[in-house]
């Protein structure tokens, strides 16, 4: 999730809400190995222990000493994302493992999980060399790349059904097509977010707008359909723009930087998406189709895990056994909200009570904690 997509709330509310749904961050000791880059995040600073480090598998040992929930990124100079970890609560720690090629980067801490963050320029050295990958790793990356492209290819026709209905002014048909048009995107969102510029165009919520920024994308149209209950010329134009922007995503997704660690970290990011947007009901606040997004996020995370499991199971069989249990448990919870396990016809989220939402949140936390260890298990 790009930080601009988070709702604007007070710092205290942010800490309370996100700590409640992402308690897994508190369980990480973040001691790191001897070669770890130590990152101390505060409300007004981002301290990095090393400005130069060898290219290859890099570990960040993050400690949040600020008063706000934060997130930490490794960024390319053009703001593309190498890796990220969201929802690091005040007073907690987390480890991040990533594969980094030689070159210039920035490490960014984003207190309150918004804005451009506090940044430190760093350099990975080593003449372009990275840690050697096993054939199993290469196979996992190749299979995931195929999966991501297939999701984008399958999404475009569904988006066209949705945008065609908007252009015709057919509100009911557009409502019917809306959630289905988002499934492929939600399964692979961390890859789309890695480009930096696509997500704010197509998946931004109103409270994530920057000053002077025009609201475009799915959620702008969602509001028109469910809350405003009208489609005007502006909405018809925005439908065309959504299709155009997602066509650009489809064409670019095959060029995304994908590594075994980015797959593992992306799986954790998808669980963060669930925790910060779907469980809270913020993501689909007008349509209440949050459980469709929720399921798609879990499916995307599970796909990454399944492809990496042959590697991780050799290095940490206890971890993969726990992940198997927790994916099964969370999928079982989601199945309670649909009659047909092969469909995406889920209960409207506004009809899901507080106790049931807490149960879902607990299920997400139980999976997110071991999932945060997957990247490290892959590169042991």
C-alpha positions in Angstrom: 0.0 0.0 0.0 1.4 3.3 -0.9 1.2 5.6 2.2 -1.0 8.1 0.4 -3.8 5.6 0.5 -4.2 5.6 4.3 -6.9 7.6 5.9 -6.0 10.8 7.8 -6.5 10.2 11.5 -4.9 11.6 14.6 -1.5 10.2 15.6 -2.9 8.7 18.7 -5.7 7.0 16.8 -3.3 5.7 14.2 -1.1 4.1 16.8 -4.0 2.5 18.6 -5.8 1.2 15.5 -2.8 -0.1 13.6 -1.2 -1.7 16.7 -4.5 -3.5 17.4 -4.6 -5.0 13.9 -0.9 -5.6 13.4 0.4 -6.7 16.7 2.9 -9.0 14.9 5.4 -6.1 14.6 5.7 -6.1 18.4 6.8 -9.7 18.4 9.8 -9.1 16.1 13.1 -8.7 18.0 14.8 -7.0 15.1 18.3 -7.7 16.5 19.5 -8.6 13.1 22.8 -10.3 12.2 26.2 -8.6 12.5 25.9 -7.3 9.0 22.4 -5.8 9.5 21.8 -2.1 8.7 20.3 -0.6 11.8 17.5 1.9 11.2 16.2 4.0 14.0 12.9 5.7 13.1 11.7 8.7 15.0 9.0 11.3 14.4 11.6 13.7 13.0 14.5 11.6 11.9 15.6 8.4 10.2 19.0 7.2 11.4 20.8 4.6 9.3 23.9 2.9 10.7 25.6 2.3 7.3 25.5 4.5 4.3 27.5 2.0 2.2 27.0 -1.8 2.3 27.7 -4.8 0.0 25.1 -5.6 -2.7 23.2 -8.8 -2.2 20.9 -9.9 0.5 20.5 -6.9 2.8 18.9 -7.0 6.3 17.4 -3.9 7.9 17.0 -4.1 11.7 14.4 -1.4 12.3 13.5 0.2 15.6 10.7 2.7 15.9 11.6 5.1 18.7 8.9 7.6 17.6 5.4 8.2 18.9 3.7 7.3 15.6 3.3 4.1 13.6 5.8 4.2 10.8 6.9 2.4 7.7 10.4 1.9 6.2 11.2 1.7 2.5 14.3 1.0 0.4 13.7 3.1 -2.8 15.3 3.4 -6.1 16.3 7.0 -7.0 13.1 7.3 -9.1 11.0 6.3 -6.2 10.3 2.8 -7.3 10.1 0.5 -4.3 12.7 -2.2 -3.7 11.0 -3.3 -0.5 8.9 -1.9 2.3 7.6 -2.7 5.7 4.4 -1.0 7.0 2.8 -0.7 10.3 5.8 -0.7 12.6 4.2 0.5 15.9 5.7 3.0 18.2 8.3 1.3 20.5 8.5 -1.8 18.4 11.0 -3.5 16.1 11.0 -5.3 12.8 13.4 -7.0 10.4 13.4 -6.5 6.7 15.3 -8.8 4.3 15.8 -7.7 0.6 17.9 -8.5 -2.4 19.6 -5.3 -3.5 21.7 -4.8 -6.6 24.8 -2.5 -6.6 23.7 1.2 -7.0 22.3 4.2 -5.3 19.2 4.0 -3.2 17.3 5.8 -0.4 16.1 4.4 2.9 12.9 6.3 3.9 11.1 6.3 7.3 7.5 7.5 7.1 6.1 8.5 10.5 2.4 8.4 10.5 2.7 6.4 7.2 2.1 9.4 5.0 4.0 11.9 2.9 7.4 11.3 1.2 9.1 10.4 4.4 12.5 11.3 6.0 15.2 9.9 3.7 18.8 8.9 3.8 20.9 8.3 0.7 22.7 5.0 0.7 24.8 3.0 -1.7 25.1 -0.8 -2.4 28.6 -1.6 -3.6 30.0 -4.6 -5.4 30.1 -3.9 -9.2 26.5 -5.1 -9.8 27.0 -8.5 -8.2 24.2 -10.0 -6.1 23.9 -13.1 -4.1 23.8 -16.2 -6.4 20.3 -17.6 -6.7 19.6 -21.3 -6.7 17.7 -22.9 -9.7 14.7 -23.2 -7.3 14.8 -19.4 -6.7 14.9 -18.7 -10.4 12.0 -21.0 -11.0 10.0 -19.3 -8.3 10.6 -15.9 -9.7 9.8 -17.0 -13.2 6.5 -18.6 -12.1 5.5 -15.5 -10.1 6.3 -13.2 -13.0 4.0 -15.4 -15.2 1.3 -15.2 -12.5 1.5 -11.4 -12.2 1.3 -10.9 -15.9 -1.7 -13.3 -16.1 -3.5 -11.4 -13.4 -3.0 -8.1 -15.3 -4.1 -9.7 -18.6 -7.2 -11.1 -17.0 -8.1 -7.9 -15.2 -8.3 -5.6 -18.3 -11.4 -7.3 -19.8 -13.1 -7.1 -16.4 -12.2 -3.5 -16.0 -13.6 -2.8 -19.5 -16.9 -4.3 -18.5 -17.0 -2.0 -15.5 -15.9 1.2 -17.3 -18.2 0.5 -20.3 -21.1 0.4 -17.8 -20.1 3.7 -16.3 -19.8 5.3 -19.7 -23.3 4.1 -20.6 -24.6 5.5 -17.3 -25.8 2.1 -16.2 -25.3 2.3 -12.4 -26.5 -1.2 -11.5 -24.4 -2.8 -14.2 -21.4 -0.8 -13.0 -22.0 -1.8 -9.4 -22.2 -5.5 -10.4 -18.9 -5.3 -12.3 -16.9 -3.1 -9.8 -15.6 -5.7 -7.3 -14.7 -8.3 -9.9 -12.7 -5.7 -11.8 -10.4 -5.3 -8.8 -9.5 -8.9 -8.0 -6.4 -9.2 -10.1 -5.1 -5.9 -9.0 -5.6 -6.8 -5.3 -3.8 -10.2 -5.8 -0.6 -8.5 -7.1 -0.8 -5.0 -5.7 2.8 -4.8 -4.2 4.2 -5.3 -7.7 2.0 -2.5 -9.1 3.0 -0.3 -6.2 6.7 -0.9 -6.9 6.4 1.4 -9.9 5.4 4.3 -7.7 3.1 6.3 -10.0 0.3 3.8 -11.0 -1.3 3.1 -7.6 -2.1 6.8 -6.8 -3.9 7.1 -10.2 -6.1 4.0 -9.9 -6.5 3.0 -6.2 -6.4 6.2 -4.2 -8.9 6.9 -1.4 -10.1 10.5 -0.9 -8.3 11.0 2.4 -5.0 10.2 0.7 -5.1 13.1 -1.7 -2.2 15.5 -1.7 -2.8 19.2 -2.0 -3.9 20.0 -5.5 -4.1 16.3 -6.6 -7.2 15.3 -8.6 -9.0 12.2 -7.4 -9.2 9.5 -10.0 -9.5 5.7 -10.1 -11.7 3.0 -8.8 -12.7 4.6 -5.5 -13.7 7.9 -7.1 -16.1 5.9 -9.2 -17.2 3.8 -6.2 -18.3 6.9 -4.4 -20.3 8.1 -7.5 -22.1 4.8 -7.8 -22.9 4.0 -4.1 -23.0 7.4 -2.3 -23.8 10.0 -5.0 -25.9 7.5 -7.0 -25.3 9.3 -10.2 -23.0 9.2 -13.2 -22.1 12.4 -15.0 -19.8 13.4 -17.7 -16.9 13.7 -15.3 -17.4 10.1 -14.1 -17.6 8.8 -17.7 -14.3 10.6 -18.5 -12.7 9.1 -15.3 -13.8 5.6 -16.4 -11.9 6.1 -19.6 -8.9 7.2 -17.7 -9.0 4.3 -15.4 -9.0 1.9 -18.3 -6.1 3.8 -19.9 -4.1 3.8 -16.6 -4.7 0.0 -16.0 -3.7 -0.7 -19.6 -0.4 1.0 -18.9 0.0 -1.2 -15.8 -0.7 -4.3 -17.9 2.1 -3.3 -20.3 4.6 -2.4 -17.6 4.1 -5.2 -15.1 6.3 -7.6 -17.0 9.2 -5.3 -16.4 8.9 -5.2 -12.6 11.8 -5.9 -10.4 11.0 -9.3 -8.9 13.2 -11.3 -6.5 12.6 -14.1 -4.1 12.7 -11.7 -1.2 10.4 -9.2 -2.9 7.9 -12.0 -3.4 8.1 -12.9 0.3 7.9 -9.2 1.4 5.1 -8.6 -1.0 3.1 -11.4 0.6 3.5 -9.7 4.0 2.5 -6.3 2.4 -0.7 -7.9 1.2 -1.5 -8.9 4.8 -0.8 -5.3 5.8 -3.2 -4.2 3.1 -5.9 -6.4 4.8 -5.1 -5.1 8.3 -5.1 -1.4 7.4 -7.9 -1.2 4.9 -10.1 -4.3 4.6 -10.6 -5.4 8.2 -11.3 -1.8 9.2 -13.8 -1.3 6.4 -11.9 1.8 5.1 -11.0 0.4 1.6 -14.4 -0.1 0.2 -16.3 2.4 2.4 -19.1 3.1 -0.1 -19.6 -0.4 -1.7 -18.7 -2.5 1.3 -17.1 -5.1 -1.0 -14.1 -5.3 1.4 -14.2 -9.1 1.7 -13.6 -9.5 -2.0 -10.4 -7.4 -1.7 -9.6 -9.3 1.5 -9.8 -12.7 -0.2 -7.8 -11.5 -3.3 -5.0 -10.1 -1.0 -4.8 -13.5 0.8 -4.8 -15.4 -2.5 -1.9 -13.2 -3.8 0.1 -13.8 -0.6 -0.6 -17.5 -0.7 0.6 -17.7 -4.3 3.9 -16.1 -3.4 4.3 -18.4 -0.4 3.4 -21.5 -2.4 6.1 -20.7 -4.9 8.7 -20.1 -2.2 7.7 -22.9 0.0 10.0 -25.5 -1.5 13.0 -23.3 -0.6 11.7 -22.1 2.8 10.7 -25.6 3.9 14.3 -26.8 3.6 15.6 -23.9 5.7 12.8 -23.6 8.2 10.3 -26.4 8.2 8.6 -25.3 11.4 7.9 -21.9 9.8 6.3 -23.4 6.7 4.2 -25.8 8.8 2.9 -22.8 10.8 2.2 -20.8 7.6 0.2 -23.8 6.2 -1.9 -23.8 9.3 -2.5 -20.1 9.4 -3.4 -19.8 5.7 -5.9 -22.7 6.1 -7.4 -21.0 9.2 -7.8 -17.6 7.6 -9.3 -19.0 4.4 -11.7 -20.9 6.6 -12.8 -17.7 8.3 -13.4 -16.0 5.0 -15.4 -19.0 3.7 -18.0 -18.2 6.5 -19.0 -15.1 4.5 -19.8 -16.8 1.2 -22.1 -19.6 0.3 -20.1 -20.9 -2.7 -16.4 -21.3 -2.1 -15.7 -20.9 -5.8 -17.3 -17.5 -6.1 -16.6 -14.0 -4.9 -20.1 -13.4 -3.7 -19.2 -12.3 -0.2 -21.3 -10.8 2.5 -21.5 -7.0 2.4 -19.0 -5.8 5.0 -21.3 -3.4 6.7 -23.3 -6.5 7.8 -20.2 -8.0 9.5 -20.3 -7.2 13.2 -17.6 -6.0 15.6 -17.0 -9.5 17.1 -16.7 -11.0 13.6 -14.4 -8.3 12.5 -12.2 -8.9 15.5 -12.1 -12.6 14.6 -11.0 -11.7 11.1 -8.4 -9.3 12.5 -7.0 -12.0 14.8 -6.8 -14.4 11.9 -4.8 -11.8 9.9 -2.4 -11.2 12.8 -1.9 -14.9 13.3 -0.8 -15.3 9.7 1.1 -12.0 9.4 3.5 -12.8 12.2 5.1 -15.9 10.7 4.7 -14.5 7.2 7.0 -11.6 8.2 9.8 -14.3 8.6 9.4 -15.8 5.1 12.0 -13.6 3.4 14.7 -14.5 5.9 13.8 -18.2 5.6 14.2 -18.1 1.8 17.8 -16.7 2.0 19.2 -18.7 4.9 
